[in-house]
Amino acid sequence: MKLVVGLGNPGKEYVKNRHNAGSIVLDKVLQDRGLRWEEHKKFQALINITEDTVYAKPLVYMNNSGVTVSSLADFYKIDPEDITVIHDDVDLGMGRVKKQFGGGTAGHHGVEDIKLALGTLNFNRIRVGVGRPGEKRFDIKDWVLSDFTDEELQELLSKDWKQLIASN
């Protein structure tokens, strides 16, 4: 069994935020496969379970994602090596994607919380580039909590995410 988690913040005000790139990607994957989310309060997440994969979107704030990931991994007996976390990355240009196993957190608080909860960084990551602000008026926190433009969102949704996730 594998676990694929799309990180983001819960709530309508965050739906199109850059910080919700992981959640947006996972919504697209499920939509393309004709699958639907079900809320599971026990795990504080929206979940869909197929024959070999648990897909999850935590319903906790990004910085508390570890509680959902670790509880799902414990319940379904999933090793960290079989977990894939999809998250935003300001160090990658808009629309760029980088797959990674292990490595550092680069200050990403959601990834840091998952590392603390699992006790390791030995899990797969799909880093979704959201770029850095071009204007000095944005600090990084404000930037990731700002919405994608329609063009950026279209670019993000045009990728073959199903294939990228399946190859992990």
N, C-alpha and C positions, 0 to 999 in steps of 0.2 A: 504494500500500500504506500502511496505517495501523498504528500500534503503540499498543495499550492496555495499560497496566501497572497492576496492583493492588499497592500497597505494603503490606508487613507484615514480620514477623519469622518466620524458619523455626522449626519445632519445635512439638511438641504442647502445650507449656506456654504458648504464645502464641496458640493458635488462636482463642480468644474475646476476646482483648485489644482494647481500644479502638484501640490503635496498628495493629491489623490490619484496620481498617475497609476499606481498599482491597482487600485480599486477599479478605475476606469477600464484598464486593460482586462482585468478578470471579468468584468461585466460583459465586455465584448466577446471574450472567449465563450462564456456560457451562452450568450445570445446566438453566436454562430453555430453552436452545437445544439441549439433548441432546448437548453436546460434552464431551470429556474432556481432561484434562491429560496431557501426556507430558513426562517429564523430559529435559532437554537439558543435559548437564554442560558442554558447550562454552560455553553462555551462563549457566550457573549459575542455571537457571530452569526452572519448569514452563511449557510453551508449548502453545498450540493455534493452528494456522494455518488460516484460511478463505481464500476466494478473494481477499479484499481487506484482511484484518486479521490481524495477529499479536497474540494475547492472551498476556500473560506475567505470571507471579508470580515475582519474584526469590527464589532460595533462599539469598540472602545476607542479613545483617542490614540493617535499615532504613537505617542510616547509611552503608551501602556500596552502595546501590541503583544508583548511577551507572554502575558497571562493567557491570551487566547491561543497563541501558537503552542505553548508548552502544554496546556490542558488538552488540546486536540492530539498532540503528539503522544502524550501519556495514554489517553483513552484508546487511541487506535494503534498503539504500539509502533509508532513510526520513528525510526532513527533520524537524527539530524541530517545525515547524508541524503535522506530521501525527502527532505523539505526544500521547497523552492519559494523564496520570498521575492515578490515583485514590488519595486519601490522607485520613487523619484530620485533623481540624482542631478544636482546643480553643476557638478563637475563634467557632465557630458552635455554637448550641444543639443539643442532642441531636436527631438526625434531620434537621436542616436540611441542605440541599445548595446549594452555590454553584459554578457553572461560571465558570472564569476562564481568560484567556489572558495569559501573562506575569505581570507583577507581582512582588512581593517574596516571600521565602520564609517570612516571619513566624517565623523561628527553627526551622522544620521541617527537621531534619537530613537526612531522606531527600530532600526537595526540594533542599536545598542541595547534596547530593552529586551529584544529577542535573544541576543547574546547572553545577557544576564539570566534570563529565565531558563534557557537551554544549557547554560554553562559552557557554551562553545560557539565559535563562529564557523564551524565546519558544516555549513549548509549552503545550498545553491542560492544564488541571487540573480535576478534579472533587473539590471539597473536601467531605468528609463530616463533618458536625458530630457531635462526641462530647461537647461541653460542657466545663465546668470543674467541678472538685470542689466540692461544696457544703460539705464539712467541711474544716476547717483542717488536719486530720491528713494530708491528701494534698498532696504537692507535684505539680507537673505531670508529672514523670517517672513517679512512682508511679501517678498517675491514668491515664495512657495505657497503662501496663503492667498495669492492673487489667482484669478481665473485664467485658464487658457483662452486665447483668442479662438474664434471659430475656425480659422485656418490651422492653427496649431492642433486643435482637437481633431480636426479632419485628418491631419497628417498622422497623429497618434493612432487613430482608429483604422487607418489604411494598411497597417502592417499585418503580416501573417503571424499573429500572436500564438495561435493554436500550434503552429509548427515550431515556433521558438520554445514554447513550454514543453511540447512533446519530446524535444531533443535533450531535455535535462534528465 
